[in-house]
Amino acid sequence: MSTASTRLPEGRYGRSADERADHKLKIAGAVLGALLLALVGYFAYHYVGENKISAQVVSFQASDDAVRIHLEVHKDAGARGYCTLRSQAADGTEVGRADFRFDQDAKQIDQVLTLRTTSRGTTGELLGCHAG
C-alpha cells in the first residue's frame, strides 16, 4: 500500500507567498541601492566639480601686529572667489582672520598677503577657498 502525499505538485499553483516576498525584497533592495549610488554620485560631483579654487600656503612670516602669508592659488581661468586665512597665538587663540578675493583671469596666482592680527601670531593657516 502507498501513502497519499499532502504536498502540492511543484509549479502547478504558482509561486508560494515566501517566494513572492523574496522577489519584492530583491526589487526594493535594488531600487534603494540605485538611489544611494545616485546620491553619492551627486554629492561627489558637487564636492569635486564645484570647487574651482584651491590654494596652499607656501610660507608665512609673523610680526607683532601682522602675518605675511605667501599663498599659491590654483583656479579655472574665469573663476572668481576668495580664500579664508587665519592666524593663532602660541596659546591657540585666534588673533586674525580675513577673506582675500581672487578675481584675476590667471590660472595660477602667487601672492604675498598681509593678515592683520590683534597680537603676535605664530601660525599662518589657510582655512579654505570658495568660488563666488
N, C-alpha and C positions, 0 to 999 in steps of 0.2 A: 503494500500500500504506500501511496505517496501523500505527502502533506501539501496542502494548498499554501501558496506563497501570499503574504499580505502586502508585499511591495508592489508599487505600480510599475508598469513596464517603462523602461528608460526612454525618455524623449517623447512619449506618447501624449502627455498632458501639458507640455510647455515646461518652462524653467521653474524651479522652486522659488519661494519667496527669498531665501538666502542668496540665491544666485542673482536675483533682480536687485537686491540691496547692495551686493558687492559691485555690480555693474554701475549703479548710481553713485556709489562712493568713489569709484575709479574716475568717473566723469567729473565729479565735484573736485577731486584732488587735482586732476589735470587742469581744470579751469582756474583754480586758486593758484597753482604753480605758475601758470602762464601770466596771471595778473601780478604775482610777486616779481617775476622776472621783468615784466614791463615796467613796474615801479622802480626797481633797482636800476634799470637802464635809463629811465627818465632822470633820476637823481644823479647818476654818474655823468650823463651828458651835460647837465646844467652845472655840475661841480667842475668838470674839466673844460667844457666849451665856453662857459660864461666868463671865466677868469682870464681876461685878456691882458692883464698886467701882473707881472711878477717882479720881485726885486730881491736883492741881497745886500747886506751891509758888508762893505769891503774893509773898512776900518772906522774907528772913532777916536776923538781926542777931547778930553774933558778939561774944563776950566771951572772957576768958582761960580760963574753965572750962565754958562752955556756948554753945550756939547756939539762939536763939529763932527758930522757923520758923513762919510763917503758912501754914497748909495749908488748901486748899479741897477738900473731899471730895464726890463725887457718887456716889450708890448707890441701889439699889432700896430702897423703904421698909422692908421687913422684913429686908434683908440685914445680915449681921454679918461683920466681917472686920478686917483690920489692914493698915497701911501701914508699910513699912520706910524709915527716914530715915537718912542718914549725913552726916558732915562730914569734910573733909580739911584738912590743914595746907597751908601755902604750898608745901611741897616735895612734896605729893601723897600723903603717908602718911595713912592713915585714923586720925582721932583720936576718932571717936564713931560709934556705930551703935545703933539701937534700933527696936523694933516698937511701934507705937501702935495700940491697938484702937479700933474704931468700931462700937458696938453700939446706938446710938440709932436710933429709928424714922424720923428725918427723912431726906428725900431728899438734902438738901444740908447740909453741916456746914462752918462756918468756924471754925477753931480755931487758936490760937497754942500751939505745943508747945515744950517746953524739952528739948533734947537735950544731955545732959552730955557733956563732952569731956575728954580727958586733957591737952590743951594747946590753944592758941588755934586755932580752926577758921576757915578762910577760905571755906568753902562750906556750903551747906545744901541737900542733894540728896534727892530722892525716888527711891528705887530701884524701888519698885513696890508695888502693893496686891493683896491676895488675899482672896477670900471664905473664910469658915470660922471 
